Amino acid sequence: MPRFKPLLSWEPFPYLVVLALLLLTGFVRPDAPGWVFWPFVVLLVAAVGWLGVRVLRERRPANPDRWGDLATLEGLTVLDAAGAERTVRTVAPVDDARRHQSAIELARAHGGAEHTAVLVPRASRWLSPRYRVGVQLTAGDRPRHAGFLRADAEARWASVLDDLRSRGEYVRVPASITGAARPFGVELDLSGLTRFESAIPS
């Protein structure tokens, strides 16, 4: 999985292009030579049109959406990765859970502390140039975004999860909500992911 979005896919980029061209209108006047003025007008119109197309595309429903959030599990191929049997249980804390306390609290209210979570590669946040692996708790009426895989877990599993996504498959792992009140945390058992490594062509 690539770490960063291509520049043309970075959400603020078309806005920045249009802003830069609008600022240039202060220098490119209608009385400028035709070979300067008219190509500039064409470029400005094209940039505004490109921005409009991007805005319309962002509003089209998709599951997962462009941020990696899931609206439902219906229609998705979800593979369960039950935790491996071991004496000492190892867990991976979810990063950025502090930003998603309301969603985590709702998931806890619907299903208690023990859950499952679907891992969604190529998730992101607005303005962030980075791709990450999103964590979607599955309790209640719909999935709820709880944060992202921590950097060490992402480095270990992002490529495997991204290869599965390219085949239309997403992995569901055991998850636990920690804490009796805010701030809640979320821990994942990723030990079952090892069985998918051999299924991905090298």
NORTA-V566329 format. One record per backbone hydrogen bond with DSSP energy under -0.5 kcal/mol. NH is the residue of the N-H (numbers start at 0). CO is the residue of the C=O. Records with the same first field share a line. If there is no record, write none. Layout:
NH = CO ; CO
//
This chain:
4 = 128
8 = 5
9 = 5 ; 6
12 = 9
15 = 11
16 = 12
17 = 13
18 = 14
19 = 15
20 = 16
21 = 17
22 = 18
23 = 19
24 = 20 ; 21
25 = 22
26 = 23
27 = 23
28 = 26
31 = 28
35 = 32
36 = 32
37 = 33
38 = 33
39 = 35
40 = 36
41 = 37
42 = 38
43 = 39
44 = 40
45 = 41
46 = 42
47 = 43
48 = 44
49 = 45
50 = 46
51 = 47
52 = 48
53 = 49
54 = 50
55 = 51
56 = 52
57 = 53
58 = 54
59 = 55 ; 56
63 = 68
64 = 68
67 = 64
75 = 72
76 = 167
77 = 75
78 = 76 ; 169
80 = 171
81 = 79
88 = 86
91 = 187
92 = 90
93 = 185
94 = 147
96 = 93
98 = 95
99 = 96
100 = 97
103 = 99
104 = 100
105 = 101
106 = 102
107 = 103
108 = 104
109 = 105
110 = 106
111 = 107
114 = 112 ; 174
116 = 172
117 = 135
118 = 170
119 = 117 ; 133
120 = 118
122 = 131
123 = 66
127 = 124
130 = 2
131 = 122
133 = 119 ; 131
134 = 146
135 = 117 ; 133
136 = 134 ; 143
137 = 115
143 = 136
145 = 134
146 = 134
147 = 94
148 = 132
149 = 92
153 = 149
154 = 150
155 = 151
156 = 152
157 = 153
160 = 156
161 = 157
162 = 158
163 = 159
164 = 160
165 = 161
166 = 162 ; 163
167 = 164
168 = 163
169 = 76
170 = 118
171 = 78
172 = 116
173 = 80 ; 188
174 = 114
175 = 186
176 = 112
177 = 175 ; 184
184 = 177
186 = 175
187 = 91
188 = 173
189 = 187
192 = 189
193 = 190
194 = 191
195 = 192
196 = 192 ; 193
197 = 193
199 = 195 ; 196
200 = 198
//
